[in-house]
Amino acid sequence: MLGLYRYLGIFALIPTAILLAISFFVLVVGRKLDLTALKAFGAVIAVLLWIAAALVFSTGVYSIVSGRCPVMSMMSGMPHMMMRQGTGMMLGNETMPQMKHMK
């Protein structure tokens, strides 16, 4: 199972490419605008998209290099958070409550 995450890291290229393409179009549209405030807003949005693309890409590189998935390691400590008093997901061998049929 650990080797699988190495190959899944390659799929990080898809959202990275999408984010970079969107940022390109934001910059192209921003150059055609007349208002400087909208140009600055477009530049800020493009920079935020670049940061998001860098985070996605670095997560994919981490998965390829280490063979571990960072999302799965974060979720490994979450089962205690899912089960709360009377709410949340049912874990274990519990059965679903019987529903009454409406007539």
C-alpha positions, -999 to 999 in steps of 0.1 A, spaced: 0 0 0 29 24 6 41 21 -29 8 32 -42 12 67 -28 43 71 -48 23 68 -80 -6 89 -67 18 118 -63 21 121 -101 -16 130 -102 -8 162 -84 3 175 -118 -33 178 -129 -46 203 -104 -13 221 -105 -17 226 -143 -53 237 -139 -44 263 -112 -15 276 -134 -38 278 -164 -64 297 -145 -38 321 -132 -26 327 -167 -61 337 -179 -65 359 -148 -33 377 -158 -43 380 -195 -77 395 -185 -60 417 -160 -37 432 -186 -66 442 -207 -84 461 -179 -83 499 -176 -87 502 -139 -55 498 -118 -75 485 -88 -88 456 -109 -53 450 -123 -39 448 -88 -67 425 -77 -60 402 -106 -23 401 -97 -32 392 -61 -55 364 -73 -28 351 -97 -2 351 -68 -27 332 -46 -33 307 -74 5 303 -78 9 296 -40 -20 270 -42 -3 254 -72 30 253 -54 14 236 -23 -4 210 -44 28 203 -64 49 201 -32 24 176 -17 27 155 -48 65 156 -47 64 147 -10 42 117 -18 65 105 -46 97 109 -26 86 96 8 60 71 -3 36 84 23 4 104 17 3 135 40 -35 136 40 -37 100 52 -12 107 80 -33 137 91 -65 116 91 -50 88 111 -57 107 143 -93 116 134 -114 86 145 -117 100 180 -130 133 165 -157 115 144 -174 99 173 -191 124 196 -218 119 221 -249 111 201 -236 125 168 -211 117 142 -204 85 122 -210 51 136 -177 31 139 -172 -6 145 -198 -34 143 -228 -13 153 -260 -19 134 -281 8 117 -313 17 136 -344 3 121 -366 28 104 -404 27 107 -423 25 74 -447 52 67 -482 41 55 
